[in-house]
Amino acid sequence: MAERDDDLVARAKTGDPEAWRELHRAHAGRLVAWLSARPSGDSMVAPEDVASDAWLVAATKVADFTGSADDFAGWLFGIARKISGGTKRRSDRRRTDPAEVEDHLPAVPDPTLSLEERDWVRHAIASLPPRERDVIGLVDGLGFDNHGAATALGISAVAVRVARHRGLRRLRSRLVEVP
């Protein structure tokens, strides 16, 4: 049985600017934050540029999308992941080195963590395998559900649960190592 569009998505499909503003308000910040935490294949391409390209693709292909505004997030993040992957492949062909994860993390300090704690968190998350890092970033960092994260990453919801379990287990083991 096919899913039906909710009102917001249906309005966006007709080109309603207010619907697009609502979708953008709901997802733009999270998309840039997620892209900022992912290592990019080309350090010359800013996460904001990848996000902008993802929004452009979403606007041109929204007629093919079916689902709710929440499902839209997974679809949009999947588009951004593919664009980012294309950037990485292009960079690999040009033999450029990817930038460090820390270079892409927001510079705004988290008032609840000390400088040393922030550095530890960045290092611990950056050291995770890519799939586990992406899943934890989406589910625990941005509040995606398993289905939305699976859609964004192009994997199954079961793979999301497994990657999250493994990633959190690795992070817990690193907490035990901290003196």
Rosetta blueprint (number, residue, H / E / L):
1 M L
2 A L
3 E L
4 R L
5 D L
6 D L
7 D H
8 L H
9 V H
10 A H
11 R H
12 A H
13 K H
14 T L
15 G L
16 D L
17 P H
18 E H
19 A H
20 W H
21 R H
22 E H
23 L H
24 H H
25 R H
26 A H
27 H H
28 A H
29 G H
30 R H
31 L H
32 V H
33 A H
34 W H
35 L H
36 S H
37 A H
38 R L
39 P L
40 S L
41 G L
42 D L
43 S L
44 M L
45 V L
46 A L
47 P H
48 E H
49 D H
50 V H
51 A H
52 S H
53 D H
54 A H
55 W H
56 L H
57 V H
58 A H
59 A H
60 T H
61 K H
62 V H
63 A H
64 D H
65 F L
66 T L
67 G L
68 S L
69 A H
70 D H
71 D H
72 F H
73 A H
74 G H
75 W H
76 L H
77 F H
78 G H
79 I H
80 A H
81 R H
82 K H
83 I H
84 S H
85 G H
86 G H
87 T H
88 K H
89 R H
90 R H
91 S H
92 D H
93 R H
94 R L
95 R L
96 T L
97 D L
98 P L
99 A L
100 E L
101 V H
102 E H
103 D H
104 H H
105 L L
106 P L
107 A L
108 V L
109 P L
110 D L
111 P L
112 T L
113 L L
114 S L
115 L H
116 E H
117 E H
118 R H
119 D H
120 W H
121 V H
122 R H
123 H H
124 A H
125 I H
126 A H
127 S L
128 L L
129 P L
130 P H
131 R H
132 E H
133 R H
134 D H
135 V H
136 I H
137 G H
138 L H
139 V H
140 D H
141 G H
142 L L
143 G L
144 F L
145 D L
146 N H
147 H H
148 G H
149 A H
150 A H
151 T H
152 A H
153 L H
154 G L
155 I L
156 S L
157 A H
158 V H
159 A H
160 V H
161 R H
162 V H
163 A H
164 R H
165 H H
166 R H
167 G H
168 L H
169 R H
170 R H
171 L H
172 R H
173 S H
174 R H
175 L H
176 V H
177 E H
178 V L
179 P L
